[in-house]
Amino acid sequence: MTPDGWDQRVPPHSSGGADDSVATGPIDLYPSHQEEYTSRHAQQRTRTRRGRRRSGVLLLAVLLLLGGVAGGGYYVYSSVFATPDFEGPGSGDVIVQVHDGDSTTQIGSTFAQRGVVAGVQAFTEAAAEEPRIRSVQPGYYQMRLRMSGAAAVAQLLEPSARVGQLEIRGGVQLDDTRASDGTVTPGVLSLISKATCIEQNGTEQCLPVDQLRAAMMDTDPAALGVPAWALEEVGRAEPARRLEGLLMPGRYDVAPGTPAVDVLRGLLATSDARLEAAGLVAGAQSIGSTPYHVLTIASLVEKEAITPDMPKVARVIYNRLGAGQRLELDSMVNYPLDLQALRTTADDRARPGPYNSYVVAGLPPTPISAPGSAAIEAALTPAPGPWFFFVRCQTDGTSCFATTFAQHATNVQEARANGAF
C-alpha cells in the first residue's frame, strides 16, 4: 500500500549484471508541473514588459496633453487677458492735441482714437512707469502711427515732439520791423508762420506769411472771429493792418497743417478771452470809453514805456488828448515804416499820414503793437498827474516827466548827457 496522494513509480530493473541496482541522485517527481510553471513565468515576464511599455506610452501621452493644455491656456490668456499693444516705434506722422487738464487716461484715449497706440491700457501701463508724464503740457504733438505704449510715452516726452508753439511778446507788430543796425524783429504774422512749421518725411512744411496776410485782408472780419466790440473800427481800418493789437501777448498753440483762416480764427478766439480776462471790455465801460479806444492807447504805452512808467505815460496821452494836442510820439511815426527806433528823422516826421503824430492830432486809426496786461491796466487806470511831456532819460528805459515845455527841454538835455538816446 502507498500513502494517499503518492504515485510511487519504480523504474524497471535491468535484466542482469552487477550494475543492476536502484538508481541514486535526484529524482524529477513532477516533470509536467515544472514545465507548466516555467511557461507561466515566461508569460508573466512578457506581460510585465508590455505593461511597462504601455505605461510609458500613457505617461508620454499625458505629458504631451498637459503641455498642449498649458500652451493653449497661455495662448488663450495672451489673446483674451494680455494688454493689446503694437510693437516698435511706429511709422508715419500724425499730429495729436493734448488738451488742458487731460489725464493720462484721456491722453491715451486720444492716442488710441488717432491710431497712435493699440489701446488706452497700452499707453497708461507704460505711462505708470514714467513719472515725467505729469510734466506734459497742453498743445500739439507730432507722433507716429502704430507705436507701442512705451514708444508713445517716450516720444511724448521728447521736446522735439511738441509742435505749433507760438509766443507773442508785448510791443510786437503784425509785420517784421528793422532796427537802425539792420536787425530784423519778426512780426506777429512771421511768428505765426513759424509756429505752423512741421517736418514730415524729411520736408519742412509751413503756412506762408502771404497766405496769412491774404486771409486777414480778404476774409470778412466777423467771419474771421474779430470780437464784436472791435468790428466797427476794424471794418474801417486798412485791411493790411486790421488785426493789429488784437492778438494779446502770450503763448498760443497752433495746429500745423491748418488753413490760414482757421489759424487766425483760433488765435483771435483765444486772444479775445484773454483780453476780457485782463479787464479790457469791462474796464473800458467803467471809464466811459470803448475797448478798441483803450486797446489803442495801451499799444502806444507798450511801445513808449517800461513797465514802471506805463501809468505815467498813459496819463500824458490822456492829458494831451483832452487838451486837443498832437501826441508827437515817435513810435507812431515809425509804425507804418516798420522801424524800431527811439527817434525819428525830420523827413519821417514830415510824411503825411494818419499815423504821423507830429502832423495829426488824436489817436491812430489802429493799435500800433500788441499791448500786454500791464499796458492795458495803465490805459484803464492812468496815474494822476499834470504831465504833458516825457522823454526816456536813463539807459535802462526810465522816463523823465514834465508839465511845461521848458521842463521837458531840461529833461532832454539830461537824457542826451546820460546817453539815453
Backbone hydrogen bonds in HBPLUS format (Angstrom, degrees):
<---DONOR---> <-ACCEPTOR-->    atom                        ^
c    i                          cat <-CA-CA->   ^        H-A-AA   ^      H-
h    n   atom  resd res      DA  || num        DHA   H-A  angle D-A-AA Bond
n    s   type  num  typ     dist DA aas  dist angle  dist       angle   num
A0006-TRP N   A0003-PRO O   3.13 MM   3  5.73 157.6  2.18 135.9 137.3     1
A0020-ASP N   A0017-GLY O   3.10 MM   3  5.62 162.6  2.13 113.9 117.9     2
A0021-SER N   A0019-ASP O   2.82 MM   2  5.76 105.4  2.38 120.6 103.2     3
A0034-GLN N   A0030-TYR O   3.33 MM   4  6.61 157.9  2.38 156.7 162.7     4
A0035-GLU N   A0031-PRO O   3.39 MM   4  6.60 160.8  2.43 146.3 150.3     5
A0036-GLU N   A0032-SER O   3.20 MM   4  6.44 152.9  2.27 141.6 149.0     6
A0037-TYR N   A0033-HIS O   2.91 MM   4  6.12 157.6  1.96 150.8 156.6     7
A0038-THR N   A0034-GLN O   2.99 MM   4  6.19 167.8  2.00 154.2 157.1     8
A0039-SER N   A0035-GLU O   3.08 MM   4  6.21 157.6  2.13 144.6 150.4     9
A0040-ARG N   A0036-GLU O   2.97 MM   4  6.22 159.3  2.01 148.1 153.6    10
A0041-HIS N   A0037-TYR O   2.96 MM   4  6.17 159.2  2.01 154.6 160.1    11
A0042-ALA N   A0038-THR O   3.13 MM   4  6.32 156.2  2.19 146.3 152.0    12
A0043-GLN N   A0039-SER O   3.03 MM   4  6.30 159.4  2.08 148.6 154.3    13
A0044-GLN N   A0040-ARG O   2.97 MM   4  6.18 151.9  2.05 145.9 153.7    14
A0045-ARG N   A0041-HIS O   3.02 MM   4  6.31 157.4  2.07 146.5 152.0    15
A0046-THR N   A0042-ALA O   3.02 MM   4  6.28 153.8  2.09 146.6 153.9    16
A0047-ARG N   A0043-GLN O   2.89 MM   4  6.19 159.1  1.93 149.0 154.7    17
A0048-THR N   A0044-GLN O   2.88 MM   4  6.13 153.3  1.95 149.5 156.9    18
A0049-ARG N   A0045-ARG O   3.01 MM   4  6.28 161.4  2.04 147.7 151.9    19
A0050-ARG N   A0046-THR O   2.95 MM   4  6.24 161.3  1.98 151.0 156.5    20
A0051-GLY N   A0047-ARG O   2.81 MM   4  6.00 150.3  1.89 144.3 153.3    21
A0052-ARG N   A0048-THR O   2.82 MM   4  6.12 154.9  1.88 149.5 156.3    22
A0053-ARG N   A0049-ARG O   2.98 MM   4  6.27 158.7  2.02 147.5 153.3    23
A0054-ARG N   A0050-ARG O   2.88 MM   4  6.16 158.3  1.93 148.3 154.3    24
A0055-SER N   A0051-GLY O   2.85 MM   4  6.10 154.6  1.92 148.8 155.8    25
A0056-GLY N   A0052-ARG O   2.96 MM   4  6.24 156.2  2.01 150.2 156.0    26
A0057-VAL N   A0053-ARG O   3.01 MM   4  6.26 162.8  2.04 150.6 155.3    27
A0058-LEU N   A0054-ARG O   2.87 MM   4  6.05 157.7  1.92 145.8 152.5    28
A0059-LEU N   A0055-SER O   2.80 MM   4  6.01 159.9  1.84 148.5 154.1    29
A0060-LEU N   A0056-GLY O   2.90 MM   4  6.11 161.5  1.93 149.9 154.9    30
A0061-ALA N   A0057-VAL O   2.90 MM   4  6.14 154.6  1.96 146.2 153.6    31
A0062-VAL N   A0058-LEU O   2.87 MM   4  6.17 155.3  1.93 150.1 156.9    32
A0063-LEU N   A0059-LEU O   2.89 MM   4  6.18 162.2  1.92 152.2 156.8    33
A0064-LEU N   A0060-LEU O   2.86 MM   4  6.09 163.2  1.89 150.2 155.2    34
A0065-LEU N   A0061-ALA O   2.82 MM   4  6.01 152.9  1.89 144.2 152.5    35
A0066-LEU N   A0062-VAL O   2.77 MM   4  6.07 161.2  1.81 153.7 158.6    36
A0067-GLY N   A0063-LEU O   2.84 MM   4  6.07 157.4  1.89 150.1 156.6    37
A0068-GLY N   A0064-LEU O   2.87 MM   4  6.09 153.3  1.94 144.6 152.2    38
A0069-VAL N   A0065-LEU O   2.85 MM   4  6.13 156.5  1.91 149.3 156.2    39
A0070-ALA N   A0066-LEU O   2.82 MM   4  6.06 161.3  1.86 149.0 154.2    40
A0071-GLY N   A0067-GLY O   2.84 MM   4  6.01 167.5  1.86 150.2 153.9    41
A0072-GLY N   A0068-GLY O   2.79 MM   4  5.90 161.5  1.82 147.4 153.5    42
A0073-GLY N   A0069-VAL O   2.74 MM   4  5.88 149.3  1.83 143.5 153.0    43
A0074-TYR N   A0070-ALA O   2.86 MM   4  6.15 155.5  1.92 149.8 156.1    44
A0075-TYR N   A0071-GLY O   2.91 MM   4  6.18 156.8  1.96 145.8 152.7    45
A0076-VAL N   A0072-GLY O   2.79 MM   4  6.04 162.3  1.83 150.5 155.3    46
A0077-TYR N   A0073-GLY O   2.77 MM   4  5.98 161.6  1.81 149.1 154.8    47
A0078-SER N   A0074-TYR O   2.74 MM   4  5.90 163.3  1.77 149.9 155.1    48
A0079-SER N   A0075-TYR O   2.79 MM   4  5.94 152.2  1.87 145.5 153.9    49
A0080-VAL N   A0076-VAL O   2.81 MM   4  5.87 153.8  1.88 149.3 156.2    50
A0081-PHE N   A0077-TYR O   2.65 MM   4  5.14 147.5  1.75 136.9 148.5    51
A0082-ALA N   A0077-TYR O   3.15 MM   5  6.55 139.0  2.33 146.8 152.4    52
A0148-SER N   A0088-GLY O   3.01 MM  60  5.59 156.6  2.06 174.4 167.6    53
A0091-SER N   A0145-LEU O   3.05 MM  54  5.46 148.9  2.16 144.2 152.2    54
A0145-LEU N   A0091-SER O   2.95 MM  54  5.46 148.1  2.06 144.6 145.8    55
A0094-VAL N   A0143-MET O   2.90 MM  49  5.31 145.8  2.02 143.6 142.1    56
A0143-MET N   A0094-VAL O   2.83 MM  49  5.31 171.0  1.84 169.6 166.5    57
A0096-VAL N   A0141-TYR O   2.92 MM  45  5.36 166.6  1.94 154.7 158.1    58
A0141-TYR N   A0096-VAL O   2.84 MM  45  5.36 157.9  1.89 151.2 158.6    59
A0098-VAL N   A0139-GLY O   2.75 MM  41  5.28 168.7  1.76 165.1 167.9    60
A0139-GLY N   A0098-VAL O   2.85 MM  41  5.28 154.3  1.92 141.3 148.2    61
A0102-ASP N   A0099-HIS O   3.10 MM   3  5.50 160.1  2.14 136.1 133.5    62
A0107-ILE N   A0103-SER O   2.93 MM   4  6.25 155.9  1.99 151.6 158.2    63
A0108-GLY N   A0104-THR O   2.91 MM   4  6.14 162.6  1.94 148.7 153.8    64
A0109-SER N   A0105-THR O   2.85 MM   4  6.10 147.7  1.95 144.0 153.3    65
A0110-THR N   A0106-GLN O   2.99 MM   4  6.25 157.0  2.04 146.6 151.7    66
A0111-PHE N   A0107-ILE O   2.91 MM   4  6.20 161.5  1.94 153.9 159.3    67
A0112-ALA N   A0108-GLY O   2.87 MM   4  6.06 155.5  1.93 146.3 153.0    68
A0113-GLN N   A0109-SER O   2.97 MM   4  6.18 157.9  2.02 147.4 153.2    69
A0114-ARG N   A0110-THR O   3.04 MM   4  6.27 145.0  2.17 145.6 154.7    70
A0116-VAL N   A0111-PHE O   2.83 MM   5  4.97 149.6  1.92 157.6 152.6    71
A0115-GLY N   A0112-ALA O   3.19 MM   3  5.14 158.9  2.23 100.9 107.1    72
A0146-ARG N   A0115-GLY O   2.92 MM  31  6.08 173.7  1.93 155.0 154.6    73
A0147-MET N   A0116-VAL O   2.63 MM  31  5.63 160.8  1.67 164.0 167.6    74
A0123-PHE N   A0120-VAL O   3.08 MM   3  5.42 125.6  2.39 102.9 116.0    75
A0124-THR N   A0120-VAL O   2.95 MM   4  6.25 168.1  1.96 157.5 161.0    76
A0125-GLU N   A0121-GLN O   2.92 MM   4  5.79 162.5  1.95 146.6 150.8    77
A0127-ALA N   A0123-PHE O   2.84 MM   4  6.03 154.2  1.90 150.8 159.4    78
A0128-ALA N   A0124-THR O   2.95 MM   4  6.03 138.7  2.13 139.8 149.0    79
A0129-GLU N   A0126-ALA O   3.18 MM   3  5.60 152.2  2.26 107.0 114.8    80
A0130-GLU N   A0127-ALA O   2.97 MM   3  5.16 164.1  2.00 110.8 115.7    81
A0133-ILE N   A0130-GLU O   3.16 MM   3  5.91 167.8  2.18 122.4 125.6    82
A0134-ARG N   A0131-PRO O   3.36 MM   3  6.35 173.3  2.37 123.7 124.4    83
A0135-SER N   A0132-ARG O   2.89 MM   3  5.49 160.8  1.93 118.8 125.0    84
A0136-VAL N   A0133-ILE O   3.35 MM   3  5.70 169.8  2.36 111.0 113.4    85
A0163-VAL N   A0140-TYR O   2.92 MM  23  5.52 169.4  1.93 142.5 146.1    86
A0142-GLN N   A0161-ALA O   2.78 MM  19  5.05 158.9  1.82 142.8 148.5    87
A0152-ALA N   A0148-SER O   2.91 MM   4  6.15 155.7  1.97 155.3 161.9    88
A0153-VAL N   A0149-GLY O   3.08 MM   4  6.33 156.9  2.14 148.8 154.3    89
A0154-ALA N   A0150-ALA O   3.06 MM   4  6.26 164.3  2.09 148.4 152.7    90
A0155-GLN N   A0151-ALA O   2.92 MM   4  6.08 159.6  1.96 147.8 153.4    91
A0156-LEU N   A0152-ALA O   2.97 MM   4  6.07 158.2  2.02 145.8 151.7    92
A0157-LEU N   A0153-VAL O   3.23 MM   4  6.43 141.7  2.38 143.6 152.5    93
A0158-GLU N   A0155-GLN O   3.07 MM   3  5.21 156.2  2.12 105.1 112.7    94
A0161-ALA N   A0158-GLU O   2.94 MM   3  5.43 156.2  2.00 115.3 123.0    95
A0162-ARG N   A0159-PRO O   3.31 MM   3  5.83 150.4  2.40 110.9 117.4    96
A0254-VAL N   A0164-GLY O   2.67 MM  90  4.48 163.9  1.70 138.3 143.9    97
A0166-LEU N   A0252-TYR O   2.99 MM  86  4.98 159.5  2.03 151.5 147.3    98
A0252-TYR N   A0166-LEU O   2.71 MM  86  4.98 160.4  1.75 149.7 154.7    99
A0168-ILE N   A0250-GLY O   2.91 MM  82  5.29 167.1  1.93 152.3 153.1   100
A0250-GLY N   A0168-ILE O   2.81 MM  82  5.29 143.0  1.95 135.7 146.3   101
A0172-VAL N   A0169-ARG O   3.29 MM   3  5.96 158.6  2.34 139.8 139.4   102
A0171-GLY N   A0370-ALA O   2.89 MM 199  5.10 164.7  1.91 137.9 142.6   103
A0370-ALA N   A0172-VAL O   3.06 MM 198  5.63 134.1  2.28 135.2 147.4   104
A0188-VAL N   A0173-GLN O   2.73 MM  15  6.03 157.7  1.77 144.1 152.0   105
A0189-LEU N   A0174-LEU O   3.06 MM  15  5.63 169.7  2.07 143.1 145.8   106
A0177-THR N   A0185-THR O   3.03 MM   8  5.25 160.8  2.07 146.2 151.4   107
A0185-THR N   A0177-THR O   2.72 MM   8  5.25 164.5  1.74 155.8 161.5   108
A0178-ARG N   A0338-ASP O   3.09 MM 160  6.56 155.3  2.16 148.2 149.9   109
A0340-GLN N   A0178-ARG O   2.93 MM 162  5.74 151.2  2.01 144.7 140.8   110
A0179-ALA N   A0183-THR O   2.77 MM   4  5.20 153.2  1.84 148.1 157.5   111
A0182-GLY N   A0179-ALA O   2.95 MM   3  5.24 161.2  1.98 115.0 118.6   112
A0191-LEU N   A0187-GLY O   2.94 MM   4  6.20 155.5  2.00 153.4 161.2   113
A0192-ILE N   A0188-VAL O   2.88 MM   4  6.14 154.4  1.94 151.2 157.9   114
A0193-SER N   A0189-LEU O   2.99 MM   4  6.18 161.7  2.02 144.8 150.0   115
A0194-LYS N   A0190-SER O   2.96 MM   4  6.18 161.2  2.00 149.0 153.4   116
A0195-ALA N   A0191-LEU O   3.05 MM   4  6.25 149.6  2.15 141.4 149.5   117
A0196-THR N   A0192-ILE O   3.19 MM   4  6.52 131.4  2.44 144.5 156.6   118
A0196-THR N   A0193-SER O   3.14 MM   3  5.35 139.9  2.30 100.9 111.9   119
A0197-CYS N   A0194-LYS O   3.15 MM   3  5.38 160.9  2.19 107.8 113.8   120
A0198-ILE N   A0205-GLN O   2.89 MM   7  5.40 142.4  2.03 140.7 152.7   121
A0205-GLN N   A0198-ILE O   2.78 MM   7  5.40 162.9  1.81 149.4 154.3   122
A0200-GLN N   A0203-THR O   2.86 MM   3  5.34 160.7  1.90 150.7 145.9   123
A0203-THR N   A0200-GLN O   3.03 MM   3  5.34 163.0  2.06 112.1 117.6   124
A0211-GLN N   A0208-PRO O   3.15 MM   3  5.41 127.1  2.45 100.9 113.2   125
A0212-LEU N   A0208-PRO O   3.26 MM   4  6.67 155.7  2.32 147.2 153.8   126
A0213-ARG N   A0209-VAL O   2.83 MM   4  6.12 162.6  1.86 159.3 164.2   127
A0214-ALA N   A0210-ASP O   2.92 MM   4  6.04 156.2  1.98 142.3 149.0   128
A0215-ALA N   A0211-GLN O   2.94 MM   4  6.10 156.2  1.99 144.2 150.6   129
A0216-MET N   A0212-LEU O   3.01 MM   4  6.24 152.3  2.08 145.9 153.3   130
A0217-MET N   A0213-ARG O   2.95 MM   4  6.17 155.7  2.01 148.7 155.0   131
A0218-ASP N   A0214-ALA O   2.82 MM   4  5.74 160.4  1.85 152.6 157.6   132
A0219-THR N   A0215-ALA O   3.23 MM   4  5.59 143.6  2.37 132.6 137.8   133
A0223-ALA N   A0220-ASP O   2.91 MM   3  5.22 114.0  2.35 107.3 123.7   134
A0224-LEU N   A0220-ASP O   2.88 MM   4  6.13 138.1  2.06 151.5 164.5   135
A0226-VAL N   A0221-PRO O   2.99 MM   5  5.44 168.6  2.00 157.9 154.1   136
A0225-GLY N   A0222-ALA O   3.13 MM   3  5.21 148.5  2.23  98.7 108.1   137
A0230-ALA N   A0227-PRO O   2.96 MM   3  5.49 159.4  2.00 115.7 122.5   138
A0231-LEU N   A0228-ALA O   3.39 MM   3  5.28 157.6  2.45 100.4 106.7   139
A0234-VAL N   A0230-ALA O   2.94 MM   4  5.95 164.2  1.97 162.2 167.5   140
A0235-GLY N   A0231-LEU O   2.88 MM   4  5.87 151.5  1.97 144.8 152.2   141
A0236-ARG N   A0233-GLU O   3.15 MM   3  5.26 136.0  2.36  97.5 109.1   142
A0237-ALA N   A0233-GLU O   3.15 MM   4  6.31 125.6  2.46 139.4 153.6   143
A0237-ALA N   A0234-VAL O   3.19 MM   3  5.07 140.4  2.35  96.1 107.4   144
A0241-ARG N   A0238-GLU O   2.78 MM   3  5.43 162.0  1.81 127.6 134.0   145
A0242-ARG N   A0239-PRO O   3.47 MM   3  5.09 169.1  2.48  98.9 102.1   146
A0244-GLU N   A0241-ARG O   3.10 MM   3  5.46 166.1  2.12 116.7 120.5   147
A0246-LEU N   A0243-LEU O   3.13 MM   3  5.53 163.8  2.16 128.5 132.8   148
A0258-THR N   A0255-ALA O   3.29 MM   3  5.87 137.6  2.49 142.2 141.1   149
A0263-VAL N   A0259-PRO O   2.98 MM   4  6.28 152.4  2.06 153.3 162.2   150
A0264-LEU N   A0260-ALA O   3.02 MM   4  6.27 169.8  2.03 158.7 159.5   151
A0265-ARG N   A0261-VAL O   2.93 MM   4  6.07 157.1  1.98 146.3 153.5   152
A0266-GLY N   A0262-ASP O   2.97 MM   4  6.07 158.5  2.02 144.6 149.7   153
A0267-LEU N   A0263-VAL O   3.06 MM   4  6.30 159.3  2.10 151.0 156.6   154
A0268-LEU N   A0264-LEU O   2.92 MM   4  6.06 162.1  1.96 151.7 156.5   155
A0269-ALA N   A0265-ARG O   3.06 MM   4  6.20 154.4  2.13 143.9 150.7   156
A0270-THR N   A0266-GLY O   3.15 MM   4  6.39 160.9  2.19 146.7 151.0   157
A0271-SER N   A0267-LEU O   2.89 MM   4  6.07 164.6  1.91 152.1 156.9   158
A0272-ASP N   A0268-LEU O   2.83 MM   4  5.88 157.2  1.88 147.7 153.6   159
A0273-ALA N   A0269-ALA O   3.29 MM   4  6.51 158.6  2.33 142.9 147.4   160
A0274-ARG N   A0270-THR O   3.14 MM   4  6.45 151.7  2.22 143.9 152.0   161
A0275-LEU N   A0271-SER O   2.79 MM   4  6.05 157.7  1.84 157.5 163.4   162
A0276-GLU N   A0272-ASP O   3.03 MM   4  6.24 158.4  2.08 147.8 153.3   163
A0277-ALA N   A0273-ALA O   2.97 MM   4  6.16 152.6  2.05 140.1 148.3   164
A0278-ALA N   A0274-ARG O   2.87 MM   4  6.12 137.4  2.05 141.1 152.7   165
A0280-LEU N   A0275-LEU O   3.16 MM   5  5.76 159.1  2.20 164.2 157.7   166
A0279-GLY N   A0276-GLU O   2.95 MM   3  5.17 157.6  2.00 106.8 113.5   167
A0283-GLY N   A0279-GLY O   2.78 MM   4  5.32 144.8  1.91 135.7 147.4   168
A0284-ALA N   A0280-LEU O   2.96 MM   4  5.92 155.4  2.02 140.8 147.0   169
A0285-GLN N   A0281-VAL O   3.23 MM   4  6.47 160.3  2.27 147.8 152.6   170
A0286-SER N   A0282-ALA O   3.03 MM   4  6.28 147.5  2.14 143.7 153.1   171
A0287-ILE N   A0283-GLY O   3.22 MM   4  6.53 134.8  2.44 143.9 154.1   172
A0287-ILE N   A0284-ALA O   3.29 MM   3  5.41 137.2  2.48  97.9 108.7   173
A0289-SER N   A0284-ALA O   2.81 MM   5  4.90 164.9  1.83 155.9 150.9   174
A0288-GLY N   A0285-GLN O   3.23 MM   3  5.07 162.9  2.26 101.4 105.7   175
A0294-VAL N   A0290-THR O   3.04 MM   4  6.33 165.1  2.06 159.6 162.9   176
A0295-LEU N   A0291-PRO O   2.83 MM   4  5.98 156.6  1.89 147.1 154.4   177
A0296-THR N   A0292-TYR O   2.98 MM   4  6.15 151.2  2.06 143.9 150.5   178
A0297-ILE N   A0293-HIS O   3.16 MM   4  6.49 162.3  2.20 148.6 152.7   179
A0298-ALA N   A0294-VAL O   2.86 MM   4  6.08 160.5  1.90 152.6 158.7   180
A0299-SER N   A0295-LEU O   2.97 MM   4  6.23 143.8  2.11 141.6 150.6   181
A0300-LEU N   A0296-THR O   3.25 MM   4  6.64 146.2  2.37 145.0 153.0   182
A0300-LEU N   A0297-ILE O   3.11 MM   3  5.23 123.9  2.44  98.9 112.7   183
A0301-VAL N   A0297-ILE O   3.03 MM   4  6.37 159.7  2.07 153.2 159.0   184
A0302-GLU N   A0298-ALA O   2.89 MM   4  6.09 156.2  1.94 148.4 154.8   185
A0303-LYS N   A0299-SER O   3.26 MM   4  6.42 148.9  2.36 136.5 143.1   186
A0304-GLU N   A0300-LEU O   3.05 MM   4  6.17 141.3  2.21 146.0 156.6   187
A0305-ALA N   A0301-VAL O   3.09 MM   4  5.83 145.2  2.22 156.3 157.8   188
A0309-ASP N   A0306-ILE O   3.01 MM   3  5.64 134.3  2.22 119.6 131.4   189
A0310-MET N   A0307-THR O   3.18 MM   3  5.27 158.5  2.23 108.3 114.8   190
A0312-LYS N   A0309-ASP O   3.14 MM   3  5.50 121.6  2.50 109.0 122.9   191
A0313-VAL N   A0309-ASP O   3.03 MM   4  6.25 163.9  2.06 162.3 167.6   192
A0314-ALA N   A0310-MET O   2.92 MM   4  6.08 159.7  1.96 155.4 161.1   193
A0315-ARG N   A0311-PRO O   3.14 MM   4  6.33 143.1  2.28 133.2 142.4   194
A0383-ALA N   A0311-PRO O   3.06 MM  72  4.86 160.9  2.09 103.8 109.7   195
A0315-ARG N   A0312-LYS O   3.07 MM   3  4.98 118.3  2.47  91.4 106.7   196
A0316-VAL N   A0312-LYS O   3.02 MM   4  6.43 153.2  2.10 149.4 156.0   197
A0317-ILE N   A0313-VAL O   3.11 MM   4  6.42 161.1  2.15 151.7 155.9   198
A0318-TYR N   A0314-ALA O   3.04 MM   4  6.31 163.6  2.07 149.8 153.9   199
A0319-ASN N   A0315-ARG O   2.83 MM   4  6.02 160.0  1.87 153.9 159.9   200
A0320-ARG N   A0316-VAL O   2.94 MM   4  6.16 159.6  1.99 151.3 156.3   201
A0321-LEU N   A0317-ILE O   2.90 MM   4  6.09 164.1  1.92 153.1 158.1   202
A0322-GLY N   A0318-TYR O   2.85 MM   4  5.96 159.1  1.90 147.0 153.2   203
A0323-ALA N   A0319-ASN O   3.02 MM   4  6.20 138.5  2.20 137.3 148.0   204
A0323-ALA N   A0320-ARG O   3.17 MM   3  5.06 124.4  2.49  91.4 105.6   205
A0324-GLY N   A0320-ARG O   2.99 MM   4  6.06 110.8  2.48 139.1 155.4   206
A0325-GLN N   A0320-ARG O   2.93 MM   5  5.02 150.4  2.02 151.0 149.4   207
A0324-GLY N   A0321-LEU O   3.17 MM   3  5.09 154.9  2.23  99.4 107.1   208
A0328-GLU N   A0357-SER O   3.15 MM  29  4.68 151.9  2.23 116.8 114.3   209
A0332-MET N   A0329-LEU O   3.18 MM   3  5.61 134.1  2.40 106.2 116.7   210
A0334-ASN N   A0330-ASP O   3.00 MM   4  6.25 160.4  2.04 156.7 161.6   211
A0335-TYR N   A0331-SER O   3.12 MM   4  6.06 129.7  2.39 135.2 146.5   212
A0337-LEU N   A0334-ASN O   3.07 MM   3  5.12 132.2  2.30 100.9 114.8   213
A0339-LEU N   A0334-ASN O   3.21 MM   5  5.15 172.5  2.22 142.1 144.0   214
A0338-ASP N   A0335-TYR O   3.07 MM   3  5.26 164.6  2.09 112.4 116.9   215
A0349-ARG N   A0345-THR O   3.00 MM   4  6.27 155.6  2.06 149.6 156.6   216
A0350-ALA N   A0346-ALA O   3.12 MM   4  6.28 123.3  2.46 135.1 148.9   217
A0350-ALA N   A0347-ASP O   3.09 MM   3  5.10 139.5  2.26  95.7 107.7   218
A0351-ARG N   A0348-ASP O   3.18 MM   3  5.29 155.6  2.25 102.2 109.5   219
A0356-ASN N   A0353-GLY O   3.14 MM   3  5.52 167.1  2.16 115.4 119.2   220
A0359-VAL N   A0356-ASN O   3.04 MM   3  5.52 158.5  2.09 112.9 119.8   221
A0360-VAL N   A0356-ASN O   3.02 MM   4  6.21 170.9  2.03 166.3 168.6   222
A0376-ILE N   A0372-GLY O   3.02 MM   4  6.30 156.1  2.08 151.7 159.1   223
A0377-GLU N   A0373-SER O   2.88 MM   4  6.04 159.1  1.92 147.2 153.0   224
A0378-ALA N   A0374-ALA O   3.00 MM   4  6.20 152.5  2.07 141.5 148.9   225
A0379-ALA N   A0375-ALA O   2.97 MM   4  6.21 151.8  2.06 144.4 151.7   226
A0380-LEU N   A0376-ILE O   2.98 MM   4  6.24 139.2  2.15 143.4 154.7   227
A0381-THR N   A0377-GLU O   2.79 MM   4  5.96 149.1  1.89 148.2 157.2   228
A0388-PHE N   A0402-ALA O   2.98 MM  14  6.32 156.3  2.04 149.7 153.7   229
A0389-PHE N   A0402-ALA O   3.08 MM  13  5.08 151.1  2.17 157.3 152.2   230
A0402-ALA N   A0389-PHE O   3.04 MM  13  5.08 158.4  2.08 131.8 132.1   231
A0391-VAL N   A0400-CYS O   3.07 MM   9  5.51 144.0  2.20 143.8 154.9   232
A0400-CYS N   A0391-VAL O   2.82 MM   9  5.51 157.6  1.86 157.2 159.6   233
A0393-CYS N   A0398-THR O   2.93 MM   5  6.16 136.3  2.13 142.0 154.0   234
A0394-GLN N   A0398-THR O   3.19 MM   4  5.16 141.0  2.35 154.6 151.2   235
A0397-GLY N   A0394-GLN O   2.98 MM   3  5.49 161.7  2.02 117.8 121.4   236
A0408-HIS N   A0404-THR O   3.08 MM   4  6.33 152.3  2.16 141.4 149.7   237
A0409-ALA N   A0405-PHE O   2.84 MM   4  6.14 150.4  1.93 150.7 158.0   238
A0410-THR N   A0406-ALA O   3.22 MM   4  6.53 153.3  2.29 145.2 151.2   239
A0411-ASN N   A0407-GLN O   3.06 MM   4  6.40 153.6  2.13 145.7 153.1   240
A0412-VAL N   A0408-HIS O   2.88 MM   4  6.21 146.5  2.00 148.3 158.0   241
A0413-GLN N   A0409-ALA O   3.11 MM   4  6.41 157.2  2.16 147.2 151.8   242
A0414-GLU N   A0410-THR O   3.07 MM   4  6.38 156.4  2.13 146.7 153.2   243
A0415-ALA N   A0411-ASN O   2.89 MM   4  6.13 152.3  1.96 144.9 152.7   244
A0416-ARG N   A0412-VAL O   2.99 MM   4  6.30 156.2  2.05 151.1 156.7   245
A0417-ALA N   A0413-GLN O   2.96 MM   4  6.20 157.4  2.01 147.3 153.9   246
A0418-ASN N   A0414-GLU O   2.92 MM   4  6.12 141.9  2.07 143.8 154.1   247
A0420-ALA N   A0415-ALA O   2.93 MM   5  5.23 159.9  1.97 161.4 158.1   248
A0419-GLY N   A0416-ARG O   3.05 MM   3  5.00 148.6  2.15  97.4 107.3   249
